[in-house]
């Protein structure tokens, strides 16, 4: 078992036993290393990974914000194995796209037309429709939040958790691929129009059409960025 898995297992055990609570601090690096019989360097790397997962927050210096604090219960939502994989592995972009199509097509097909998350999605669209010159990074951040809101509208906690775990990977790959696009402004305009069409289909209760639109929308972006061959091989 790798060190970050040991530390995660230790945190989960401490939470289950009531010896540690969300908001509580982990032992000092040296103490935890001795307790788990690993090096301090290994503990430091484990904390970095757990911080990327959103399980802990690592403070520096002294005072009330110092130390490593547990900020979420790692036993909630997704299992440890999937969250660790998402946090520590470089996931193939084609696999992310395929997973997104599966999850999001199902989610928009099941989303309730009156789900409150759709109001959030509409507000995010308004942000993307805002003044010209919105930085690419800001646009993509709103884009990911829009897709998460649509997924959440289905009311399935596991699907929401899986999409949330993929959030950083989705935004990271989308940003990396912008350099491959021939005209970002034209792409952004098309993405906005497709977003509106997807949301409109969900609002009118046409889940089948919404599923078709979101699949074409996700795959279209990556194909435009030159990854079409990867998908045709599948």
trRosetta pair geometry for C-beta under 8 A, 3 or more apart (Angstrom, degrees):
i j d omega theta_ij theta_ji phi_ij phi_ji
1 5 4.7 -121 -177 92 95 126
1 6 5.6 120 120 -60 116 83
1 9 7.5 -11 175 -7 150 144
2 5 4.9 91 61 9 74 106
2 6 7.2 -135 103 -8 37 88
3 6 5.4 -52 -150 33 38 114
3 7 6.3 34 155 -17 70 102
3 36 7.5 99 -145 132 82 141
3 38 5.2 133 -116 -171 111 163
3 42 3.9 -167 -92 170 165 108
3 43 6.7 -117 174 -73 129 40
3 45 6.6 79 79 75 134 103
3 46 4.6 -111 125 -61 98 121
4 7 5.7 -50 -145 38 35 110
4 8 6.2 38 153 -20 65 106
4 45 7.0 -89 -59 117 101 82
4 46 3.9 179 -93 -129 63 79
4 49 4.4 -17 -124 66 147 146
4 50 6.4 -175 -155 -43 98 87
4 84 7.0 147 114 -136 119 112
4 88 7.2 162 69 -75 159 141
5 8 5.6 -51 -143 39 32 112
5 9 6.1 34 155 -20 65 106
5 80 7.6 102 -134 152 81 129
5 84 6.8 25 -87 -120 86 158
6 9 5.8 -56 -147 37 27 110
6 10 6.3 30 153 -22 63 106
6 36 5.2 111 145 -162 131 131
6 38 6.7 142 73 -27 156 143
6 46 7.3 -64 60 -117 85 153
7 10 5.5 -53 -149 34 32 114
7 11 6.5 33 153 -19 65 103
7 32 7.2 42 -116 171 100 130
7 36 6.9 -42 -76 -78 67 165
7 43 6.7 125 -80 -135 131 69
7 46 4.1 120 5 155 146 140
7 47 7.1 -111 173 -64 165 59
7 50 6.4 -99 110 -42 125 139
8 11 5.7 -53 -150 34 32 111
8 12 6.3 30 154 -17 65 106
8 46 7.8 -138 -28 -172 77 108
8 50 6.4 180 -79 -96 87 113
8 55 7.1 -34 -117 179 90 178
8 74 6.0 -126 -159 141 95 169
8 80 5.9 132 144 -146 139 127
8 84 7.1 -95 -22 -79 169 117
9 12 5.7 -54 -146 38 32 111
9 13 6.2 33 154 -20 65 107
9 80 7.9 51 -73 -145 69 170
10 13 5.7 -56 -148 36 29 112
10 14 6.3 28 155 -18 64 107
10 32 7.7 137 111 -152 162 101
10 35 7.7 100 -137 116 147 121
10 36 6.5 -78 -56 -84 147 117
11 14 5.8 -57 -147 38 29 110
11 15 6.3 30 154 -19 65 106
11 20 6.8 -97 -151 95 62 154
11 26 7.4 -50 -94 -96 101 111
11 50 7.6 121 -14 -141 156 148
11 55 6.9 93 114 164 165 129
11 56 7.7 -120 -108 -57 154 113
11 70 6.4 156 -155 -104 120 125
11 74 6.2 73 101 16 123 130
12 15 5.8 -54 -147 36 30 111
12 16 6.2 30 155 -19 64 108
12 74 5.7 -85 -76 74 95 110
12 75 5.5 115 -137 -59 103 102
12 80 7.3 -63 -53 -70 149 134
13 16 5.8 -55 -146 37 29 111
13 17 6.2 18 158 -10 65 112
14 17 6.0 -62 -143 44 28 104
14 19 4.7 -88 -158 74 79 100
14 20 3.6 37 136 11 116 122
15 18 7.8 38 176 -67 29 26
15 20 5.4 -60 -71 80 56 93
15 21 7.1 110 -126 -102 75 34
15 22 7.7 44 -122 -45 117 70
15 70 7.5 -175 -76 179 112 161
15 73 6.1 140 -169 -134 156 90
15 74 7.7 166 7 35 154 81
15 75 6.7 -160 91 -2 139 121
16 75 7.3 94 -66 -46 96 157
17 20 7.9 54 63 18 87 77
18 21 7.6 11 -154 -65 51 90
20 24 4.7 -156 -160 81 73 150
20 26 7.9 27 -134 -93 140 58
20 70 6.4 92 160 -3 113 154
21 24 4.8 108 53 -25 62 117
21 70 7.4 176 107 74 31 130
22 70 5.4 -114 -122 115 46 101
22 71 6.7 55 -162 -160 92 17
22 72 6.5 25 -125 -110 121 16
22 73 5.8 -69 -64 -53 117 81
23 69 6.6 -18 -156 -173 29 109
23 70 6.8 -38 14 73 22 81
23 71 7.6 73 -72 -104 46 48
24 69 7.1 164 89 -148 26 69
24 70 5.5 8 59 30 74 113
25 67 4.4 7 -148 139 128 140
25 68 6.4 115 -158 71 74 52
25 69 5.5 -44 -95 -94 68 65
25 70 7.7 -159 -90 0 19 79
26 32 6.2 10 160 -70 109 140
26 47 7.7 -152 57 -106 159 112
26 56 6.9 -7 -22 -128 127 142
26 67 7.0 178 50 174 69 96
26 68 4.4 -19 34 83 116 110
26 69 7.6 -141 -2 -78 80 20
26 70 7.0 111 -48 -44 87 88
27 31 3.9 -102 157 94 123 125
27 32 4.7 156 76 -56 104 84
27 35 6.9 83 59 -4 157 143
28 31 4.6 87 58 9 82 107
28 32 6.9 -161 86 -6 38 88
28 67 7.7 -79 -91 -120 62 95
29 32 6.1 -61 -146 39 25 106
29 33 6.2 27 157 -21 63 110
29 40 5.3 66 149 -150 109 98
29 43 5.3 149 -156 104 80 135
29 44 6.4 22 -139 -68 131 82
29 47 7.8 -69 -104 -24 96 145
30 33 5.7 -57 -149 36 28 113
30 34 6.4 25 155 -16 64 106
30 40 6.1 -18 -92 -96 57 121
31 34 5.9 -58 -151 37 29 108
31 35 6.2 28 153 -20 65 110
32 35 5.5 -55 -143 38 32 113
32 36 6.1 10 164 0 68 111
32 43 5.3 127 97 -138 113 141
33 36 6.5 -68 -141 49 23 93
33 37 8.0 108 163 -70 53 4
33 38 5.6 -106 -147 77 70 67
33 39 6.2 -28 -152 155 124 16
33 40 4.6 -57 -64 -79 160 60
33 42 7.2 122 -121 59 97 92
33 43 4.7 -100 -74 -24 88 138
34 37 7.3 23 -173 -75 30 45
36 43 7.3 139 48 -86 133 104
38 42 4.4 -90 157 78 118 141
38 43 6.2 141 92 -49 111 83
39 42 4.6 102 60 2 82 101
39 43 7.2 -144 100 -3 48 83
40 43 5.5 -51 -150 36 39 113
40 44 6.3 43 150 -24 68 103
41 44 5.6 -52 -149 33 32 114
41 45 6.5 30 153 -15 64 104
42 45 5.8 -55 -149 38 32 109
42 46 6.3 36 151 -22 65 106
43 46 5.5 -54 -148 36 33 115
43 47 6.4 35 154 -21 66 102
44 47 5.8 -52 -151 32 31 111
44 48 6.7 34 149 -21 62 102
45 48 5.5 -49 -152 31 36 115
45 49 6.7 34 151 -17 66 103
46 49 5.8 -55 -152 36 34 109
46 50 6.2 28 153 -14 68 108
47 50 5.7 -56 -143 42 32 109
47 51 6.1 38 154 -25 65 105
47 56 6.4 -73 -153 83 77 144
47 58 5.5 89 157 -81 119 132
47 68 5.6 -90 -141 -113 126 148
48 51 5.7 -54 -150 32 28 113
48 52 6.7 30 151 -19 62 103
48 58 7.6 -35 -85 -7 50 154
49 52 5.6 -53 -153 34 34 112
49 53 6.5 32 149 -17 65 106
49 84 7.6 33 160 -140 125 78
49 87 5.8 104 -173 134 82 124
49 88 5.8 8 -140 -81 121 105
50 53 5.4 -53 -149 38 37 115
50 55 4.4 -69 -175 61 91 119
50 56 4.8 38 123 19 113 109
50 74 7.9 -61 -145 -77 101 137
51 54 7.7 51 178 -67 32 23
51 55 7.4 -90 -76 53 25 72
51 56 5.5 -63 -81 79 66 82
51 57 6.5 94 -129 -112 94 31
51 58 5.2 -56 -81 -5 138 105
52 87 4.9 133 105 -160 108 104
52 88 7.9 125 82 -69 139 61
53 74 7.4 33 130 -113 134 108
53 83 5.5 74 -148 160 119 108
53 84 7.2 -22 -90 -90 139 48
53 86 7.9 109 -114 80 84 95
53 87 4.3 -38 -76 -84 87 153
54 71 6.9 -93 174 85 64 113
54 72 5.7 17 134 20 90 140
55 70 6.8 -38 159 -142 73 73
55 71 7.0 138 154 51 23 76
55 72 5.7 -100 -121 62 43 90
55 74 4.8 8 -119 -71 122 108
56 68 5.2 14 173 178 133 97
56 69 6.3 150 -160 77 77 40
56 70 5.6 -47 -101 -100 79 45
56 71 6.2 130 -132 9 23 88
57 68 7.2 170 82 -154 41 54
57 69 5.0 -14 57 60 91 96
57 71 5.0 63 -17 -34 103 132
58 68 4.8 -15 -107 -105 71 86
58 69 8.0 -174 -80 21 27 67
59 65 4.5 -172 -139 145 148 73
59 66 4.8 -149 110 -125 118 22
59 67 5.6 13 54 47 106 41
59 68 7.1 -164 23 -76 70 36
59 69 6.8 40 -10 -7 109 105
60 66 6.8 -44 125 -125 12 77
61 65 7.7 28 68 81 104 92
61 66 5.5 -119 86 -93 59 107
62 66 5.0 -23 -131 -48 23 155
63 66 5.4 119 53 -18 56 104
70 73 7.9 54 163 -82 116 46
72 76 7.0 -101 168 43 95 123
73 76 4.5 80 86 -14 103 108
74 80 6.3 49 156 -96 113 91
74 83 7.2 -156 -156 77 93 159
75 80 8.0 -25 -98 -52 51 96
77 157 6.9 -130 -118 160 75 99
77 158 7.7 151 -162 -110 67 48
77 161 3.8 170 -169 -124 111 140
77 164 7.7 -48 -172 60 153 134
78 82 4.9 -96 174 75 124 122
78 83 5.1 140 95 -50 121 98
78 158 7.7 108 -86 -144 71 69
78 161 4.8 179 -41 146 91 125
78 162 6.6 120 -86 -77 123 61
78 165 5.9 11 -10 -52 161 143
79 82 5.4 87 65 12 82 98
79 83 7.1 -162 93 -1 40 93
80 83 5.9 -68 -146 44 31 106
80 84 5.8 30 161 -21 71 111
81 84 6.0 -59 -147 37 24 109
81 85 6.4 25 155 -21 62 108
82 85 5.7 -55 -149 34 32 112
82 86 6.4 29 156 -17 66 106
82 162 7.5 -52 158 -113 147 83
82 165 6.6 33 136 161 103 170
83 86 5.8 -54 -147 38 32 109
83 87 6.1 24 157 -15 65 113
83 165 6.0 -117 -108 -125 68 128
84 87 5.8 -63 -144 42 29 107
84 88 5.8 -9 170 8 68 120
85 88 6.7 -77 -133 49 20 88
85 89 5.2 -19 -172 12 65 128
85 91 7.9 79 147 -78 92 106
86 89 7.2 -48 -93 43 12 90
86 91 7.1 -9 -123 -42 58 134
86 165 4.6 135 29 165 178 104
86 166 6.6 -107 -136 -81 129 51
86 169 6.8 -106 -159 -25 89 129
91 95 5.8 -114 173 77 94 119
91 96 5.5 101 119 -57 122 103
91 169 5.4 8 44 -144 126 148
92 95 4.3 84 71 4 95 108
92 96 7.1 -166 93 -9 50 83
93 96 5.5 -52 -151 34 38 113
93 97 6.4 37 153 -19 68 104
93 173 4.9 151 -117 -148 106 143
93 177 7.9 117 -149 -57 153 127
93 222 7.0 167 151 -137 115 130
93 227 6.6 -89 108 -132 129 159
93 230 7.6 60 84 108 95 170
94 97 5.7 -52 -148 36 34 112
94 98 6.3 34 154 -19 66 107
94 227 6.9 -163 -78 171 86 123
94 230 4.3 -129 -84 152 131 128
94 231 6.5 -170 -137 -71 104 67
94 234 7.1 174 172 -49 126 134
95 98 5.7 -53 -145 38 31 111
95 99 6.2 30 156 -18 65 108
96 99 5.8 -58 -148 39 29 110
96 100 6.2 32 154 -22 65 106
96 166 6.4 149 -144 -159 97 120
96 169 5.6 -148 -113 133 141 122
96 170 6.4 -176 172 -85 128 67
96 173 6.3 149 69 13 156 159
97 100 5.6 -54 -148 35 30 113
97 101 6.4 32 154 -21 64 103
97 218 6.1 156 -155 150 82 107
97 219 6.5 100 175 -98 121 62
97 222 5.3 -44 -99 -12 146 163
97 227 7.8 161 -25 114 158 140
97 231 7.1 -70 104 -85 142 115
98 101 5.8 -52 -151 32 31 111
98 102 6.6 29 152 -17 63 106
98 231 7.9 170 -70 -118 91 89
98 234 6.9 -141 -89 -171 133 168
99 102 5.7 -55 -150 37 33 111
99 103 6.1 22 158 -11 69 111
99 162 7.9 -125 169 158 118 119
99 166 6.9 -170 105 -96 130 155
100 103 6.0 -62 -141 44 28 104
100 104 5.5 8 171 -4 69 118
100 147 7.7 -10 -158 176 114 144
100 163 7.9 87 -119 -118 73 88
100 166 7.1 -165 -77 132 89 155
100 170 6.8 107 -84 -106 134 119
100 218 5.2 -171 113 -154 122 151
101 104 6.5 -60 -126 47 19 97
101 105 5.7 21 171 -21 60 116
101 214 7.8 159 -132 118 58 86
101 215 4.9 64 -148 -126 101 83
101 218 5.5 -160 -78 76 79 143
101 219 6.5 32 -83 -49 129 99
102 105 6.4 -58 -140 35 15 107
102 106 6.6 9 161 -12 55 112
103 106 6.1 -69 -158 39 25 107
103 107 6.1 21 154 -21 66 113
103 151 6.5 9 145 -123 106 122
103 159 5.6 155 -157 -153 98 95
103 162 6.1 -147 -113 99 145 124
103 163 5.9 173 143 -70 146 97
104 107 5.3 -52 -139 37 36 114
104 108 6.2 27 166 -13 70 103
104 147 6.3 -43 -110 -165 135 102
104 150 6.7 45 -149 103 96 122
104 151 6.0 -73 -105 -80 72 96
104 163 7.5 98 -71 -103 83 127
104 214 5.0 -131 133 148 113 137
104 215 7.7 170 86 -70 101 59
104 218 6.7 134 55 -46 145 143
105 108 6.6 -57 -144 39 25 99
105 109 6.3 26 155 -19 59 114
105 211 4.1 68 -164 -156 80 92
105 212 7.9 71 -134 -54 105 27
105 214 5.8 -174 -86 78 59 112
105 215 5.1 25 -82 -60 119 103
106 109 5.7 -67 -154 38 28 114
106 110 6.3 8 158 -5 67 114
106 154 7.3 46 122 -121 77 160
106 159 7.0 -134 92 -117 117 144
106 211 7.4 59 -60 -118 23 118
107 110 6.1 -72 -149 45 27 99
107 111 6.2 46 153 -50 67 98
107 150 6.2 106 118 132 122 81
107 151 4.4 -45 -157 -126 169 57
107 153 7.0 102 165 61 98 79
107 154 4.0 -112 -149 -31 72 138
107 156 7.2 -125 -109 34 85 117
107 159 5.6 168 -83 154 108 145
107 163 7.7 11 -52 -49 158 144
108 111 5.3 -28 -138 2 37 123
108 150 5.6 -11 -82 173 93 116
108 153 7.7 43 -107 71 53 120
108 154 7.5 -78 -52 -65 22 106
108 198 6.5 -68 -134 -175 154 101
108 201 7.5 48 165 93 121 110
108 202 5.5 -96 -160 -83 90 114
108 207 6.4 163 128 -147 65 73
108 210 4.0 -136 148 135 119 118
108 211 5.6 177 78 -74 103 59
108 213 7.9 -94 122 62 160 94
108 214 5.2 144 6 -15 152 147
109 207 3.8 88 -150 168 50 111
109 208 6.5 56 -123 -75 99 39
109 210 6.5 -177 -74 75 50 103
109 211 4.4 15 -61 -59 104 123
110 154 4.3 59 87 -140 109 101
110 155 7.5 -115 132 38 111 88
110 156 7.2 41 99 -24 150 118
110 207 6.6 81 -42 -139 25 143
111 115 5.7 -90 -174 7 86 145
111 117 7.8 -105 -146 72 114 117
111 118 7.2 115 166 -66 128 110
111 150 6.5 -65 -74 -170 153 68
111 153 3.8 33 -139 114 112 111
111 154 5.0 -68 -76 -74 66 62
111 155 8.0 140 -120 -4 51 83
111 202 5.0 -8 85 -152 132 119
111 207 6.9 163 40 -108 74 100
111 210 7.4 -86 38 118 118 162
112 115 4.3 121 65 -48 91 92
112 153 6.6 -140 40 171 67 88
112 155 7.0 39 -8 -22 110 124
113 118 7.5 -8 -171 -21 35 166
113 202 6.5 170 -105 148 62 63
113 203 5.4 85 -151 -160 91 32
113 204 6.8 154 -121 -10 131 3
113 205 4.7 -48 -52 -66 132 79
114 118 7.7 -132 -171 31 12 133
115 118 5.1 104 74 -13 84 99
115 152 7.9 167 159 111 134 73
115 153 3.9 128 97 -151 155 88
115 154 7.9 -25 -88 -43 164 20
115 155 7.1 -137 -117 -46 126 97
116 119 5.6 -40 -169 22 56 114
116 120 7.2 56 139 -15 70 98
117 120 5.3 -47 -158 34 48 116
117 121 6.4 54 143 -24 70 100
117 149 4.8 177 174 -172 96 78
117 150 7.3 173 130 -81 117 18
117 152 4.5 -175 -123 94 157 104
117 153 4.1 -143 72 -74 122 78
118 121 5.2 -45 -147 33 41 117
118 122 6.4 46 151 -22 66 100
118 149 7.3 138 -91 148 27 108
118 150 7.7 59 -99 -103 69 60
118 153 5.5 65 -52 -108 81 140
118 199 6.7 135 -156 -154 95 95
118 202 6.4 -164 -111 113 126 126
118 203 6.5 141 -179 -84 148 83
119 122 5.6 -49 -150 33 34 113
119 123 6.6 36 150 -19 63 103
120 123 5.7 -54 -151 35 34 112
120 124 6.5 33 151 -18 66 104
120 149 4.5 -152 97 -132 110 136
121 124 5.7 -55 -151 36 32 111
121 125 6.5 37 150 -21 64 103
121 146 5.4 85 -144 -150 78 72
121 149 4.1 -176 -69 106 84 133
121 150 5.7 78 -101 -60 143 74
121 153 7.3 -34 -24 -43 134 131
121 199 5.7 179 126 -110 126 121
122 125 5.5 -50 -151 33 34 115
122 126 6.7 40 149 -23 64 100
122 199 6.5 136 -80 -176 75 151
123 126 5.5 -47 -153 29 36 115
123 127 6.9 39 147 -20 62 100
124 127 5.5 -48 -156 30 38 115
124 128 6.7 35 148 -14 66 102
124 142 5.1 165 -171 -171 93 90
124 145 5.3 -162 -121 100 145 107
124 146 4.4 -165 108 -79 139 85
124 149 6.4 177 4 2 141 147
125 128 5.6 -56 -150 39 37 108
125 129 6.1 31 152 -16 69 110
125 146 6.4 90 -60 -116 72 130
125 192 7.2 117 -156 -150 86 80
125 195 5.5 176 -111 130 108 129
125 196 6.4 116 -159 -79 144 74
125 199 6.7 -74 -47 -15 151 159
126 129 5.6 -59 -143 42 31 109
126 130 7.0 64 148 -57 59 83
127 130 5.6 -20 -164 -23 36 120
127 142 5.0 -151 98 -127 122 145
128 134 7.1 -162 -141 84 46 170
128 139 6.0 84 -128 -141 90 79
128 142 5.0 -176 -63 111 93 141
128 143 6.9 85 -92 -68 138 72
128 146 7.4 -22 -22 -48 137 142
128 188 7.8 -157 -176 -174 102 97
128 191 7.9 -97 176 108 144 104
128 192 5.6 -173 128 -104 118 101
128 195 7.0 58 70 44 154 165
129 192 6.1 121 -83 -155 78 134
130 134 6.0 100 71 -68 102 126
131 134 6.8 135 77 -53 66 85
134 138 5.4 -117 176 85 90 119
134 139 5.1 109 118 -63 116 95
134 188 7.9 168 65 -168 108 150
135 138 4.5 88 64 7 89 105
135 139 6.9 -155 94 -8 45 86
136 139 5.6 -56 -150 35 32 113
136 140 6.3 26 156 -16 67 108
136 175 7.1 122 131 -130 109 80
136 178 5.6 75 -174 -148 145 167
136 184 6.3 -55 -98 -170 118 146
137 140 5.9 -57 -146 39 30 107
137 141 6.3 33 155 -22 64 105
137 175 6.4 32 -104 -116 74 124
138 141 5.7 -52 -148 33 31 113
138 142 6.6 29 154 -14 64 104
139 142 5.9 -60 -155 39 30 108
139 143 6.2 36 147 -26 66 108
139 188 6.0 -45 -168 -128 158 120
140 143 5.1 -47 -144 32 36 120
140 144 6.5 38 157 -20 66 99
140 171 5.6 122 142 -147 109 83
140 174 5.1 165 -146 108 125 125
140 175 5.6 179 82 -71 174 84
140 178 7.8 -98 -59 -56 135 129
141 144 6.1 -51 -151 33 30 107
141 145 6.6 27 151 -14 62 108
141 171 6.5 41 -94 -134 55 135
142 145 5.7 -58 -149 41 34 112
142 146 6.2 42 150 -28 67 103
143 146 5.6 -52 -153 28 30 115
143 147 6.8 23 154 -13 63 103
143 171 8.0 145 73 -107 97 82
143 174 7.1 -146 89 156 139 165
143 191 6.8 -23 -115 161 127 138
143 195 7.8 -118 -127 -81 77 134
144 147 5.9 -57 -152 38 34 107
144 148 6.4 34 150 -19 66 106
144 167 5.8 99 170 -154 129 82
144 170 5.5 138 -118 101 111 120
144 171 4.7 -42 -52 -71 151 100
144 174 7.5 -163 -62 22 102 150
145 148 5.5 -53 -146 37 34 113
145 149 6.3 39 153 -23 65 102
146 149 5.8 -54 -152 32 29 112
146 150 6.7 29 151 -17 63 103
146 195 6.1 -17 160 -142 154 126
147 150 5.6 -49 -150 34 36 113
147 151 6.5 37 151 -19 65 104
147 163 7.3 -148 128 -168 93 128
147 170 7.5 -119 71 159 147 158
148 151 5.6 -54 -149 37 34 112
148 152 6.2 35 152 -21 67 106
148 160 7.7 76 -168 -149 81 75
148 163 5.6 161 -117 133 73 122
148 164 6.6 77 -136 -83 121 67
148 167 6.6 12 -74 -99 130 111
149 152 5.6 -54 -146 37 31 112
149 153 6.6 44 151 -34 62 99
150 153 5.6 -46 -156 18 34 118
150 198 7.1 -17 -112 138 151 124
150 199 7.5 -114 -92 -90 111 76
150 202 7.0 -149 -138 -56 98 164
150 214 7.4 176 141 -108 156 142
151 154 6.3 -45 -175 11 42 111
151 159 5.8 -147 -177 138 101 102
151 160 5.8 150 126 -101 102 59
151 163 4.3 69 117 -17 172 169
152 155 7.7 61 168 -65 50 34
152 160 5.0 66 -100 -113 71 117
152 163 7.9 -124 -49 66 71 140
153 202 7.0 56 111 179 155 143
154 159 6.0 -14 74 77 136 148
154 160 7.7 -165 57 -54 95 89
156 159 4.1 53 92 18 116 113
156 160 6.4 167 87 -15 60 86
157 160 5.6 -57 -146 39 31 114
157 161 6.2 32 156 -21 66 107
158 161 5.7 -54 -146 37 30 111
158 162 6.3 30 155 -18 64 106
159 162 5.8 -54 -146 37 30 110
159 163 6.3 28 156 -15 65 107
160 163 5.9 -58 -148 39 28 108
160 164 6.2 31 153 -21 64 109
161 164 5.5 -54 -146 37 31 114
161 165 6.4 33 154 -21 64 104
162 165 5.7 -52 -149 33 32 112
162 166 6.6 22 154 -12 63 108
163 166 5.8 -62 -149 41 34 107
163 167 7.0 66 147 -60 62 81
164 167 5.6 -17 -161 -27 38 118
166 169 5.2 -68 -164 50 64 112
166 170 5.4 67 139 -31 91 105
167 170 5.9 -60 -149 33 25 111
167 171 6.4 13 162 -9 64 109
168 171 6.0 -58 -144 42 30 105
168 172 5.9 32 158 -22 66 112
169 172 5.7 -57 -142 38 27 112
169 173 6.2 19 165 -12 65 109
170 173 6.5 -63 -148 40 22 101
170 174 6.2 20 158 -18 62 113
171 174 5.8 -58 -144 38 29 112
171 175 6.3 29 158 -20 65 108
172 175 6.0 -60 -152 35 27 108
172 176 6.4 26 154 -20 64 107
173 176 5.5 -51 -144 35 35 113
173 177 6.3 27 160 -17 66 110
174 177 6.1 -64 -150 38 27 107
174 178 7.2 47 150 -45 60 90
174 221 7.1 -8 -127 146 96 140
175 178 6.0 -34 -160 -4 37 115
176 179 7.3 -51 171 16 43 104
177 180 5.2 -47 -170 29 67 116
177 181 7.1 76 138 -35 77 93
177 221 7.7 102 102 148 141 92
177 222 6.9 -57 -160 -120 170 63
177 225 3.9 15 175 -161 118 155
177 226 7.8 -165 -154 37 101 90
177 227 7.4 -53 -126 -20 136 122
178 181 5.6 -44 -159 13 47 118
178 184 6.0 34 -168 -105 102 117
178 225 7.7 -55 -74 -111 22 120
180 225 4.3 86 83 -164 126 75
180 226 4.9 -105 178 9 137 120
181 184 5.4 100 94 -80 132 64
181 187 5.1 -40 -167 -31 144 153
181 224 6.2 31 -117 132 89 105
181 225 5.8 -43 -65 -97 78 76
182 186 7.7 -19 88 51 87 129
183 186 4.0 40 106 18 118 115
183 187 6.5 157 91 -16 64 85
184 187 5.5 -59 -147 39 35 112
184 188 6.0 36 156 -23 70 105
185 188 5.8 -51 -145 35 29 111
185 189 6.5 31 154 -20 62 105
186 189 5.7 -53 -151 34 32 113
186 190 6.5 30 152 -17 64 106
187 190 5.7 -58 -151 38 32 110
187 191 6.2 33 153 -21 67 106
187 221 7.4 91 -169 -128 115 81
187 224 6.5 155 -114 128 116 153
188 191 5.6 -52 -145 36 32 113
188 192 6.4 35 155 -21 64 103
189 192 5.9 -52 -151 32 30 112
189 193 6.6 28 153 -17 63 105
190 193 5.8 -56 -151 36 33 110
190 194 6.3 30 154 -17 67 108
191 194 5.7 -58 -147 39 31 110
191 195 6.3 39 152 -25 65 103
191 217 7.4 99 -133 -162 67 101
191 221 6.9 46 -93 -89 111 115
192 195 5.6 -50 -150 30 31 115
192 196 6.6 30 154 -18 64 103
193 196 5.9 -55 -154 34 32 110
193 197 6.5 30 150 -18 65 107
194 197 5.6 -54 -147 36 35 112
194 198 6.3 37 155 -21 67 103
194 213 6.7 174 -166 177 86 100
194 216 7.7 -138 -144 97 129 95
194 217 4.5 150 158 -110 138 113
194 220 7.7 -168 -93 57 164 145
195 198 5.9 -57 -150 34 29 110
195 199 6.3 23 157 -13 65 109
195 217 7.6 116 -66 -148 52 149
196 199 5.9 -58 -146 41 30 108
196 200 6.1 32 155 -22 65 109
197 200 5.7 -53 -144 35 29 113
197 201 6.5 31 156 -21 63 104
197 213 5.5 -147 116 -153 107 148
198 201 5.9 -57 -154 33 30 110
198 202 6.6 26 152 -15 64 105
198 210 5.6 87 -159 -148 68 80
198 213 4.7 -168 -90 111 78 126
198 214 5.2 84 -128 -71 131 84
198 217 6.4 -41 -55 -23 132 155
199 202 5.7 -55 -151 37 34 110
199 203 6.2 37 152 -24 67 107
200 203 5.6 -53 -146 35 32 115
200 204 6.5 15 161 -7 65 107
201 204 6.3 -64 -147 43 28 98
201 206 4.6 -85 -166 75 81 104
201 207 7.6 136 143 -89 99 18
201 209 4.5 -136 -146 98 133 105
201 210 3.8 178 106 -71 121 81
201 213 6.0 154 6 13 153 143
202 205 7.7 41 179 -71 32 22
202 206 7.6 -95 -70 57 21 64
202 207 7.1 54 -114 -96 63 60
202 210 4.8 81 -62 -108 74 152
206 209 4.2 3 139 30 117 116
206 210 6.1 138 98 -23 73 89
207 210 5.4 -57 -144 38 34 114
207 211 6.2 38 157 -24 68 103
208 211 5.8 -53 -152 31 29 112
208 212 6.8 27 152 -16 62 104
209 212 5.7 -54 -152 36 36 112
209 213 6.2 33 153 -18 68 108
210 213 5.7 -58 -147 39 30 111
210 214 6.2 24 159 -17 67 107
211 214 6.2 -55 -141 36 27 104
211 215 6.4 27 159 -18 62 108
212 215 6.0 -60 -151 36 27 110
212 216 6.4 21 156 -13 64 110
213 216 5.9 -60 -148 41 30 108
213 217 6.0 34 154 -25 66 111
214 217 5.3 -51 -143 36 33 118
214 218 6.3 32 159 -18 66 104
215 218 6.2 -55 -147 36 27 105
215 219 6.2 13 162 -4 64 113
216 219 6.2 -62 -139 48 26 102
216 220 5.6 35 160 -33 64 115
217 220 5.8 -54 -140 30 19 116
217 221 7.0 22 161 -23 56 101
218 221 6.5 -57 -162 24 28 107
218 222 7.3 8 154 -2 61 108
219 222 6.2 -68 -156 45 37 103
219 223 5.9 34 153 -20 73 113
219 231 6.2 108 -149 -138 108 167
220 223 5.7 -58 -141 40 29 110
220 224 6.1 32 159 -22 66 106
221 224 5.9 -58 -153 34 27 111
221 225 6.6 19 151 -13 62 110
222 225 5.5 -57 -148 40 35 111
222 227 4.5 -51 164 60 92 126
222 228 7.7 151 116 -67 76 51
222 231 7.3 112 101 -36 121 130
223 226 7.8 119 -180 -14 31 9
223 227 6.3 -97 -91 68 34 68
223 228 3.9 60 -141 -83 87 91
223 231 6.7 -64 -79 29 97 139
227 230 4.9 -28 178 22 85 121
227 231 6.8 78 129 -15 84 98
228 231 6.0 -67 -159 40 40 104
228 232 6.1 37 151 -22 76 108
229 232 5.6 -56 -143 36 35 111
229 233 6.5 37 158 -24 66 104
230 233 6.2 -59 -159 29 28 111
230 234 7.3 27 148 -26 60 105
231 234 5.7 -51 -157 21 42 114
